Amino acid sequence: MTGARAPFWDPDAGCGEPFFANPQSALLYPPAWLATVLPARAAVGVEVGLHLALLAVGCALLARRLGAAGWLDVATGWSVLAAGPVLAAVGVLNNLESLAWMPWVWGAALAGSLPATAGFLALTYLAAEPALALVAGLVALALAPRRRTLAALALAVAIVAVQALPFAAWVRGGDRGPGRDRELGLAGIVFPAELVAMAAPGAPRPAYTGVHFVSHLAVPLWALALGLVAAFDRRAAVRRLALSGWVLVLASVLPALPGGLAVWNVLTAGFVRYSGRLLFPAVVALIPAAAAAVGTRRARPWLAAGLAALLAAGGLALGGSPWPTATGAVTAGAVLASACPAPAAIIGAVAVAWRTHEALGLREVRPVRPALCLAAQREARRVYVVAPSVEQFAFIQGDPWRLRSLALGYAALLDGRRTARTYGPLVSRRLAAQLGEADRGSAGRWWLNALGADRIVAQHPISGFPELCREGGLVVYDNPEAWPEAAIVCAMPQPGQAPRPCGQVRPIATGDDAREWRVEVGAAGGVFLWLETPDAGWAIRVDGTPAPPVAGAGILHGVEVAAGDHLVTARYRPPGLIAGAAVSIVGLGLLVGAAWRRW
C-alpha cells in the first residue's frame, strides 16, 4: 500500500494490472485490515485462526439447525477443522476466508433471514474468492428455493458492486471466457483416483506434473459414510445439503473425466479454473449433513462392526496409513451404530488431522538471504521469465528458494522486481497474446522487445543474449534491444517493425495510478507509445485535453501528439467504480433497513 490508501493499479506485475478490481486483494474485507496494525506474520496467523474459528462455529450451528443432537454439533466443528481439504485451504488464504462464511450463509438461508443471508454472502465475496462466493449462493438457493433467498442474493451483489463492477470490466478484457484457451480448465484439478485418499489417509496419489491445488484430501470416514446416508434423508434441508456436497465432489474431478473438460467449460463458460477447490465447500456441506443424519438409520452393532472391519481392510489395501485408517474405520462404525457418536466422531477427526496438522505451520515469506542473481534482476525495467514448463517445475520442486529466485508468482515483488508476466487470477487478452508470441523463442524476439523487458530469467541456456549472472542453476540475460516503456515514435510500429523515434520523453511523475511525462515531438508530429497493459480505466491527456487514441499489436497503445513540447498525463480509475459505489451505498442502506425491520 502507498500513502493513505491502496493503489487502484499495480504497475509492477504483468506490465501493469488492476489491483483494486482484483477480488484477491481483499482491500474491502475488514479482517484483512489486521495487516495494517499487526506485523505481517502475526496478522496472517490471527487471520487464519479467526477464520478457522468462524468456520468451526458456523458448521456447528448449521449442524444443530439441521437436527444434530447430543454434542454432535461440537463434533461437526472439530471434524470440519480436521478435514484435509480445509487444512489445505489454509495455504490459499482467500479460499479459506471465503469458505469460513459458507455455513453462515446456508444457515441464514434456512432460517429465512434476508439481511443475514445477504450480509454473510457479501463477506464471502469480499473475502477474496468469487468462485466460492458463487458456490455459496447457489447452494443457499438449493437449500431454500424461495423468493426471499433470491432477494438476498441480489442484495449481496448490490453490496459488493463497488468492487464487483470493476472486476467485471477486468474480466471483459481478460483471458477467460468462451473461446479462450480451454485447456486451462485442467489447472488445479483432482483426479478420480485421488479421491481414494479421502477415505484412506496417506494413500498414494497418482503422479502429476502440475501442482496439487488440494494438498490434503483425507476426510473423517464417519462423515463420508453418514454423508451417503444423508443424501437419502427425508428432511429436505439435510438431503439437499448432502447432495450439494456430493455434486461438488463430482465437479472437482469433472475435467479429468472422459469428455469432462468440455462439459466443465460449457458449465463455467470458460471463466472458472481450479476445479479442485470445490472440495473445500464439498466438505463443509457433507459434514454438517452427516452429523444431522446420525441415528436416523442406526446400524445394528454386528453390522456396524462388519462395516468397520471392511472399511479398515479396504483402506489398508489401498495404501492408507495403518493407525489413521483403522481408527477412522472403527469410529465410523461407532457413529453408524450410534454408540457414543460424538466422542467417536471427534476421535475419528483427530486420527485424520494427525498427518495433516503441519498445514497450519507458518513460514516466514521473506528469507534471510537474497534471491539468486537478485542484483541483475533488480536493475531491470522489467523482467521476462521464460514460459512455465515441466523443466521449470522440476527446477523449483520442493525448493521455495528457487521458486522465488525464478520470479514465479508475486514473490518477485517482495524484492522490488517488476515482471512482464503475471500469475494473477486474470491476464489481459492483449498481454496474454503478446506473451504467447514472445514465448516462441527467436521467432518472437520482436514481441519480447515490445514488452519493454530488458532482463530475461531462465533455468537453462538461451542463445542470442548476453549473460549477466549465473548462480545456483539460475541464469539472467540482458536484452539490449528492449524498447523503453514510453517513447515518441513517428507511427505505431507493426509486428516486425522497429519503432522510429520522432521525439524525446522525460518522466516527471511515476505513481501507481498517475503518470506524467514531458515530451518533445518533431515537426511532423508523432505517437506517444506506452508499454503498459491497456485498460479502460486509463485516461491519457495531452496538455489536459484527451487525445486521439492509437492501438497497436499486443499491449502497444498510446495517443497522437502534435509537434512541439507537451505535458502528457495518465490517470487511472477502475471502470465502473463510481456506479458501483453508488449501488453499494444503496445496497448497504437496504441491508441496514432490512436488519432494522427484522430486529
C-alpha positions in Angstrom: 0.0 0.0 0.0 1.1 3.5 -0.6 0.1 6.8 1.1 -3.3 6.9 2.8 -4.9 4.3 0.5 -4.0 1.3 -1.6 -3.5 2.0 -5.3 -6.1 1.1 -7.9 -3.3 -0.1 -10.2 -0.3 -2.4 -9.7 2.4 -1.3 -12.1 4.9 -4.0 -11.1 3.2 -7.2 -12.3 2.2 -8.2 -15.8 3.3 -4.9 -17.4 0.7 -3.4 -15.0 -2.7 -4.8 -13.9 -5.7 -3.8 -11.9 -5.3 -4.0 -8.1 -8.5 -2.7 -6.5 -10.6 -4.6 -9.1 -8.8 -7.9 -8.2 -11.0 -9.5 -5.5 -7.9 -11.3 -4.3 -6.5 -8.0 -3.0 -9.2 -8.2 -0.3 -9.0 -4.4 0.1 -12.6 -4.1 1.3 -12.5 -7.1 3.6 -12.3 -5.9 7.2 -10.3 -8.9 8.7 -7.6 -8.2 6.1 -7.1 -4.8 7.6 -5.3 -6.6 10.5 -2.2 -6.3 8.4 -2.2 -2.5 8.9 -1.9 -2.8 12.7 0.0 -6.1 13.2 3.3 -7.4 12.0 2.7 -9.4 8.8 3.4 -12.8 10.4 1.2 -12.2 13.3 -1.6 -10.7 11.1 -1.6 -13.9 8.9 -1.7 -16.1 12.0 -4.5 -14.2 13.6 -6.4 -14.1 10.3 -6.1 -17.9 9.8 -7.1 -18.6 13.4 -10.1 -16.3 13.2 -11.5 -17.9 10.1 -10.9 -21.4 11.3 -12.9 -20.5 14.4 -15.6 -18.9 12.3 -15.8 -22.0 10.1 -16.0 -24.4 13.0 -18.7 -22.4 14.8 -20.7 -21.9 11.7 -20.6 -25.6 10.8 -21.6 -26.5 14.4 -24.6 -24.1 14.3 -25.6 -25.3 10.8 -25.5 -29.0 12.0 -27.6 -28.0 15.0 -30.1 -26.2 12.8 -30.3 -29.4 10.6 -31.1 -31.5 13.7 -27.8 -32.8 15.0 -28.1 -33.5 18.7 -26.0 -34.8 21.7 -22.8 -32.8 21.1 -22.7 -33.8 17.5 -22.7 -30.1 16.7 -19.4 -29.8 18.5 -18.1 -32.9 16.8 -19.0 -31.3 13.5 -16.9 -28.2 14.1 -13.9 -30.3 15.1 -14.3 -32.7 12.1 -14.5 -29.8 9.6 -11.3 -28.3 11.0 -9.6 -31.7 10.8 -10.6 -32.4 7.2 -7.7 -32.4 4.8 -9.3 -30.1 2.2 -10.0 -27.5 4.9 -6.4 -27.6 6.2 -5.2 -27.4 2.6 -7.3 -24.2 2.2 -5.1 -22.6 4.8 -2.3 -22.4 2.2 -4.6 -20.4 -0.1 -5.9 -17.9 2.4 -8.5 -16.2 0.1 -10.2 -19.7 -0.3 -10.2 -20.3 3.5 -11.7 -16.9 4.2 -14.5 -17.3 1.7 -15.1 -20.8 2.9 -15.4 -19.7 6.5 -18.6 -17.7 5.7 -20.4 -20.5 3.8 -22.1 -22.3 6.7 -23.3 -18.9 8.0 -24.8 -18.2 4.5 -26.5 -21.5 4.4 -27.8 -21.3 8.0 -29.2 -17.9 7.4 -30.9 -19.0 4.2 -32.5 -21.9 6.0 -33.7 -19.5 8.7 -35.2 -17.3 6.1 -33.2 -14.2 7.2 -32.8 -11.9 4.2 -30.3 -9.5 5.8 -28.1 -12.2 7.4 -28.0 -14.2 4.1 -27.1 -11.1 2.1 -24.5 -9.8 4.6 -22.8 -13.2 5.0 -22.7 -13.7 1.2 -21.3 -10.3 0.7 -18.5 -11.1 3.1 -17.9 -14.4 1.2 -17.2 -12.4 -1.9 -15.1 -9.7 -0.2 -13.1 -12.4 1.4 -11.4 -12.7 -2.0 -12.6 -15.8 -3.9 -15.6 -15.0 -6.2 -15.9 -18.7 -7.4 -16.6 -19.9 -3.9 -19.0 -17.0 -3.3 -20.9 -18.2 -6.3 -21.0 -21.7 -5.0 -22.2 -20.4 -1.6 -25.0 -18.5 -3.3 -26.1 -21.5 -5.5 -26.1 -23.9 -2.5 -28.1 -21.4 -0.5 -30.7 -21.3 -3.3 -30.8 -25.1 -3.4 -31.3 -25.3 0.4 -34.0 -22.6 0.5 -35.5 -22.2 -3.0 -37.7 -19.2 -2.4 -38.0 -15.5 -3.4 -36.5 -14.3 -0.1 -33.3 -16.2 -0.9 -33.2 -14.7 -4.4 -33.7 -11.3 -2.9 -30.8 -11.9 -0.5 -28.5 -12.9 -3.4 -29.5 -9.8 -5.3 -28.9 -7.6 -2.3 -25.4 -9.2 -1.7 -24.5 -8.4 -5.3 -25.5 -4.8 -4.8 -23.5 -4.5 -1.6 -20.2 -5.6 -3.3 -20.9 -3.7 -6.5 -18.2 -1.2 -5.8 -15.6 -3.9 -6.4 -17.6 -6.3 -8.5 -18.3 -3.8 -11.3 -14.5 -3.0 -11.8 -13.9 -6.8 -11.6 -16.4 -7.4 -14.3 -14.7 -4.8 -16.5 -11.4 -6.5 -15.9 -13.0 -9.9 -16.8 -14.3 -8.5 -20.1 -10.7 -7.7 -21.2 -9.2 -10.8 -19.7 -8.1 -14.2 -20.9 -11.1 -16.1 -19.5 -14.5 -16.8 -21.1 -16.0 -18.6 -24.1 -13.5 -19.3 -26.9 -10.4 -18.8 -24.7 -7.7 -21.5 -24.0 -10.0 -24.3 -22.9 -7.1 -26.5 -21.7 -6.6 -24.1 -18.8 -9.6 -25.9 -17.3 -7.2 -28.7 -16.4 -5.3 -26.5 -14.0 -5.7 -27.5 -10.3 -8.0 -30.5 -11.0 -8.4 -33.5 -8.8 -8.1 -36.9 -10.5 -10.8 -39.6 -9.7 -8.1 -41.9 -8.4 -7.0 -39.3 -5.9 -10.4 -39.4 -4.1 -9.3 -42.7 -2.6 -7.2 -40.6 -0.2 -10.4 -39.0 1.2 -11.3 -42.3 2.9 -7.8 -43.8 3.3 -5.5 -41.2 4.9 -2.0 -41.5 3.5 -3.0 -43.4 0.4 -0.5 -42.7 -2.5 -1.7 -40.2 -5.1 -1.1 -40.6 -8.9 2.0 -38.9 -10.3 1.1 -35.4 -11.7 3.4 -32.9 -13.4 1.3 -29.9 -12.3 0.6 -28.5 -8.9 -1.8 -30.3 -6.5 -4.2 -27.4 -5.6 -5.6 -29.5 -2.7 -2.6 -31.0 -1.0 -4.5 -33.0 1.7 -7.6 -35.0 0.9 -8.5 -37.1 4.0 -11.9 -36.6 5.5 -13.2 -38.3 8.7 -14.6 -41.6 7.5 -17.7 -41.3 9.6 -18.6 -38.1 7.7 -18.3 -39.8 4.3 -20.3 -42.8 5.4 -23.1 -40.7 7.0 -22.9 -38.3 4.1 -24.2 -41.1 1.9 -27.0 -41.8 4.3 -27.8 -38.0 4.5 -28.3 -38.0 0.7 -31.4 -40.1 1.2 -32.7 -38.3 4.4 -36.4 -37.5 4.5 -35.7 -34.0 5.7 -35.4 -31.8 2.7 -32.6 -29.5 4.1 -30.4 -32.4 5.1 -30.9 -34.2 1.8 -30.3 -31.1 -0.3 -27.1 -30.1 1.6 -25.7 -33.7 1.4 -26.5 -33.9 -2.4 -24.9 -30.5 -2.9 -21.7 -31.8 -1.2 -21.6 -34.9 -3.5 -22.3 -32.8 -6.6 -19.3 -30.6 -5.6 -17.1 -33.7 -5.2 -18.1 -34.8 -8.6 -17.5 -31.4 -10.1 -14.0 -31.3 -8.6 -13.0 -34.3 -10.8 -15.2 -33.5 -13.8 -12.4 -32.0 -16.0 -10.4 -35.2 -15.5 -13.2 -37.5 -16.7 -13.5 -38.5 -20.4 -15.2 -35.6 -22.1 -15.5 -33.8 -18.8 -13.3 -30.9 -19.7 -15.7 -29.9 -22.5 -18.6 -30.2 -20.1 -16.8 -28.1 -17.5 -16.0 -25.4 -20.0 -19.7 -25.3 -21.0 -20.9 -25.2 -17.4 -18.5 -22.5 -16.4 -18.4 -20.6 -19.8 -14.6 -20.8 -19.5 -14.4 -18.4 -16.6 -13.6 -20.8 -13.7 -10.4 -22.7 -13.2 -9.0 -24.9 -10.4 -11.9 -27.3 -10.1 -10.1 -29.0 -7.1 -11.1 -26.0 -4.9 -14.7 -27.4 -5.0 -13.6 -30.0 -2.5 -13.4 -27.2 0.1 -17.2 -26.4 0.1 -18.0 -30.1 -0.5 -16.5 -31.0 2.9 -18.3 -28.0 4.6 -21.6 -29.3 3.2 -21.1 -33.0 3.8 -20.0 -33.0 7.4 -23.0 -31.0 8.9 -25.4 -33.0 6.8 -23.7 -36.2 8.0 -24.0 -35.1 11.7 -27.7 -34.4 11.2 -28.2 -37.9 9.8 -26.6 -39.7 12.8 -29.2 -42.0 14.4 -31.8 -41.7 11.5 -30.7 -45.1 10.1 -28.9 -46.8 13.0 -26.9 -49.9 12.1 -27.0 -53.0 14.3 -23.8 -53.5 16.3 -22.8 -56.6 14.4 -23.4 -54.9 11.1 -21.5 -51.7 12.2 -18.6 -53.9 13.3 -18.5 -55.7 10.0 -18.6 -52.5 8.0 -15.8 -51.1 10.2 -13.6 -54.1 9.5 -14.4 -54.0 5.8 -13.5 -50.2 5.7 -10.3 -50.8 7.6 -9.2 -53.7 5.3 -10.1 -51.8 2.2 -8.3 -48.6 3.3 -5.2 -50.5 4.2 -5.3 -52.4 0.9 -5.4 -49.1 -0.9 -2.3 -47.9 0.8 -3.8 -45.9 3.7 -1.6 -45.3 6.8 -2.4 -48.1 9.4 -3.3 -46.0 12.5 -5.4 -43.3 10.9 -7.2 -45.7 8.6 -8.0 -48.2 11.3 -9.1 -45.6 13.8 -11.2 -43.9 11.1 -12.9 -47.2 10.3 -13.6 -48.1 13.9 -15.0 -44.6 14.8 -17.1 -44.7 11.6 -18.7 -48.0 12.7 -19.4 -46.5 16.2 -21.1 -43.4 14.7 -23.1 -45.6 12.3 -24.3 -47.7 15.3 -24.9 -44.5 17.4 -22.6 -45.8 20.1 -21.3 -42.6 21.7 -21.4 -40.9 18.3 -20.0 -37.5 19.3 -16.8 -38.8 21.1 -16.3 -41.3 18.3 -16.6 -38.6 15.6 -14.1 -36.4 17.4 -11.6 -39.3 17.7 -12.1 -40.0 14.0 -11.3 -36.4 13.3 -8.2 -36.4 15.4 -7.0 -39.5 13.5 -7.3 -37.7 10.2 -5.6 -34.5 11.4 -2.7 -36.4 12.8 -1.0 -36.4 9.4 -2.0 -33.0 8.1 -1.7 -30.7 11.1 1.6 -29.3 9.7 -0.5 -27.4 7.2 -1.2 -24.9 10.0 2.5 -24.0 10.3 3.5 -20.5 9.3 6.8 -19.9 7.4 8.5 -16.5 7.0 7.8 -15.2 3.5 10.9 -13.1 3.3 14.0 -15.4 3.7 17.3 -14.3 5.2 19.4 -14.5 2.0 18.6 -12.7 -1.2 17.2 -14.4 -4.3 19.7 -15.8 -6.8 21.1 -13.1 -9.2 19.0 -10.5 -7.4 21.1 -7.5 -8.3 20.9 -8.3 -12.0 17.1 -8.6 -11.8 16.6 -5.5 -9.7 18.4 -3.4 -12.3 15.8 -4.3 -14.9 13.0 -2.1 -16.0 11.1 -5.3 -16.4 12.0 -9.0 -16.0 10.8 -11.5 -18.5 10.6 -15.1 -17.2 10.6 -17.8 -19.8 7.3 -19.6 -20.2 6.4 -22.0 -17.4 7.4 -25.5 -18.3 8.0 -29.0 -16.9 11.7 -28.2 -16.7 10.9 -25.2 -14.5 8.7 -27.2 -12.2 11.5 -29.7 -11.9 13.9 -26.9 -11.1 11.8 -25.5 -8.3 10.4 -28.7 -7.0 10.5 -28.7 -3.2 12.7 -25.6 -3.1 10.8 -22.3 -2.3 14.1 -20.5 -2.6 14.5 -21.4 -6.3 10.8 -20.6 -7.0 11.3 -17.1 -5.5 14.6 -16.6 -7.4 12.9 -17.6 -10.7 10.4 -14.7 -10.2 7.4 -17.0 -10.4 4.2 -15.7 -8.9 4.0 -12.5 -6.9 7.1 -13.3 -4.7 9.2 -11.2 -7.1 7.5 -8.1 -5.8 9.0 -8.6 -2.4 12.4 -7.9 -3.8 11.4 -4.9 -5.9 11.4 -6.8 -9.2 9.0 -5.7 -11.9 7.8 -8.6 -14.1 6.4 -8.7 -17.7 4.5 -11.9 -16.9 1.7 -12.1 -14.4 0.4 -15.0 -12.3 -2.8 -13.2 -11.3 -6.3 -14.6 -11.5 -6.8 -12.9 -14.8 -4.4 -11.8 -17.6 -5.3 -9.2 -20.2 -6.1 -10.8 -23.5 -3.7 -8.4 -25.3 -0.9 -9.2 -22.8 -1.6 -12.9 -23.0 -1.4 -12.8 -26.8 1.9 -10.9 -26.7 3.4 -13.2 -24.1 2.4 -16.2 -26.2 4.3 -14.7 -29.2 7.3 -13.8 -27.1 7.4 -17.4 -25.8 8.2 -18.7 -29.3 11.8 -18.0 -28.7 13.8 -16.4 -31.5 10.7 -16.2 -33.7 9.1 -14.0 -31.0 12.0 -11.5 -30.5 10.0 -8.5 -31.7 7.2 -9.3 -29.2 9.7 -9.7 -26.4 11.3 -6.3 -27.2 7.9 -4.7 -27.3 7.3 -5.9 -23.7 10.0 -3.5 -22.5 11.7 -6.4 -20.8 15.4 -5.7 -20.6 16.2 -8.8 -18.5 15.5 -12.5 -19.2 15.4 -15.1 -16.4 15.7 -18.8 -17.1 16.9 -22.0 -15.6 18.6 -23.1 -18.9 20.9 -21.6 -21.5 19.4 -19.2 -24.1 21.3 -18.2 -27.2 21.5 -14.8 -28.6 21.5 -12.8 -25.3 24.5 -11.5 -23.3 24.7 -13.4 -20.0 24.8 -11.2 -16.9 24.6 -13.6 -14.0 24.7 -17.3 -13.4 24.1 -18.6 -9.9 22.6 -21.8 -8.4 21.3 -23.0 -11.8 19.6 -19.7 -12.5 20.7 -17.5 -15.4 19.9 -13.9 -16.1 20.4 -12.4 -19.6 20.5 -8.9 -20.9 18.1 -7.8 -23.7 19.7 -4.6 -25.1 17.0 -4.3 -27.8 14.1 -3.9 -25.3 12.1 -0.8 -26.0 11.7 2.0 -23.5 8.4 2.0 -21.6 7.4 5.4 -23.0 8.6 6.9 -26.3 7.6 9.3 -29.1 7.5 7.4 -32.4 6.6 8.5 -35.9 3.9 5.9 -36.2 2.6 2.9 -34.2 5.1 0.0 -35.0 3.6 -3.0 -36.7 4.9 -6.5 -35.9 8.4 -6.9 -37.1 9.0 -3.2 -37.5 11.4 -1.3 -35.2 10.0 1.9 -33.7 11.2 5.1 -35.4 11.9 7.8 -32.8 10.3 11.2 -33.5 11.0 13.0 -30.2 12.0 12.6 -26.7 10.3 11.7 -23.4 11.2 12.8 -19.9 9.3 11.2 -17.0 8.1 13.7 -14.3 5.8 11.7 -12.0 5.7 7.9 -11.8 3.0 7.0 -9.3 0.9 3.8 -9.3 -2.3 5.4 -10.5 -0.9 8.6 -12.2 2.0 9.3 -14.5 3.3 12.4 -16.1 5.8 12.9 -18.9 7.3 16.0 -20.6 7.6 15.3 -24.3 9.3 17.0 -27.3 7.8 16.0 -30.6 9.3 16.5 -34.1 7.8 18.8 -36.7 5.7 16.1 -38.3 4.1 15.1 -35.0 4.0 11.5 -33.7 2.6 9.0 -31.4 3.2 8.7 -27.6 3.8 5.0 -27.3 3.3 3.5 -23.8 4.2 -0.1 -23.0 1.7 -0.5 -20.1 -1.1 -3.1 -20.3 -4.1 -1.4 -21.8 -7.1 -0.9 -19.6 -10.3 1.1 -20.0 -9.6 2.8 -16.7 -6.6 4.7 -18.0 -7.3 8.3 -19.3 -4.4 9.8 -21.3 -4.4 13.5 -21.9 -2.0 15.8 -23.8 -1.8 19.3 -22.1 -5.0 18.4 -20.2 -7.0 17.5 -23.3 -8.0 14.0 -24.4 -6.0 13.0 -27.5 -7.0 10.5 -30.2 -6.0 7.0 -29.0 -3.9 4.7 -31.1 -3.9 0.9 -30.6 -1.2 -1.4 -31.8 -0.4 -5.1 -31.5 -0.3 -6.7 -28.1 0.0 -4.2 -25.3 1.2 -1.4 -27.6 -1.0 1.7 -27.3 -0.8 5.4 -27.0 -2.1 8.8 -28.2 -1.4 11.1 -31.1 0.8 14.1 -30.2 1.3 17.2 -32.3 4.7 18.8 -32.9 6.2 20.8 -30.0 6.6 20.5 -26.3 3.7 18.9 -24.3 2.7 17.5 -21.0 1.3 14.0 -21.3 -0.6 12.7 -18.2 -2.2 9.4 -17.5 -4.7 8.8 -14.7 -6.2 5.5 -13.7 -9.7 4.9 -12.1 -11.3 1.5 -12.2 -14.1 1.3 -14.8 -17.5 1.2 -13.0 -16.1 2.5 -9.7 -18.4 5.4 -9.3 -21.5 3.5 -10.4 -20.5 0.5 -8.3 -20.0 2.8 -5.2 -23.5 4.3 -5.7 -25.1 0.8 -6.0 -23.2 -0.4 -2.9 -24.3 2.6 -0.8 -27.9 1.8 -1.8 -27.4 -1.9 -1.1 -25.9 -1.1 2.4 -28.9 1.1 3.1 -31.3 -1.6 2.2 -29.4 -4.1 4.3 -29.5 -1.8 7.3 -33.2 -1.2 6.7 -34.0 -4.9 6.4 -32.0 -5.7 9.5 -33.6 -2.9 11.5 -37.1 -4.0 10.4 -36.3 -7.6 11.4 -34.9 -6.5 14.7 
